[in-house]
């Protein structure tokens, strides 16, 4: 069960200088990564030309999701967000507390284009 059950609390990592991306799992079809952001940190604006990316917000009460084309959406714990193949996305932790989300991407291998 070691490769099927994950303690996200134990895997979480934070750095005052940079947001942290922690790999949770990878299969031949998808991968899951946890993003851990301190206040003010952000996940760069990007897209995956060959994959969908689902974000599940686990911790944080104030984030700003960049949905591309100048669109911004307030996000917080308990929300899920879908960026379909080729859709631009990113986010900033605009709150006073840490923000944590899981990104599940597939199919793999994924291509990431920074914008």
Beta strands, then each sheet from edge to edge (+ up, - down):
strand 1: 20-26
strand 2: 30-37
strand 3: 42-47
strand 4: 52-59
strand 5: 63-66
strand 6: 72-75
strand 7: 80-83
strand 8: 89-93
strand 9: 99-106
strand 10: 113-114
sheet 1: 1+ 2- 9+ 4- 7+
sheet 2: 6+ 5- 8+ 3- 10+
end
